[in-house]
């Protein structure tokens, strides 16, 4: 099943996280509509604001390789409940995902919540919100 495969890939990606400051390791696995999987892990920095979350790493890797159509993403962390993406990641996801794109939020014990992009970030800001001058 797609969900299980993505969660497994996200767990594996989590192992590569660079999180020496928070020790909060996150992994993500992104599935393109053509079947490719791109993974990402969070990468911290001593200057905290330039840290990059796992979700954005996976999305940016895919975009940089020429992929822009996505079917689903899984995000995994060692949390009590299913991990939730930060606001910055939600906005980046809304830029590249369709409203119906599947999002699997999970933890190491496989407690998983499945949402769509629209459910994760209703009323998101899109290019249509920009006014042409």
Secondary structure, DSSP 8 states (H G I E B T S, - for coil): -HHHHHHHHHHHHHTT-B-TTT---EEEEEEETTS-EEEEE-B--SSGGG-B-HHHHHHHHHHHTT---EEEEEEEES-SS-----HHHHHHHHHHS-TT-EEEEEETT---EEEEHHHHSTT---GGGS---
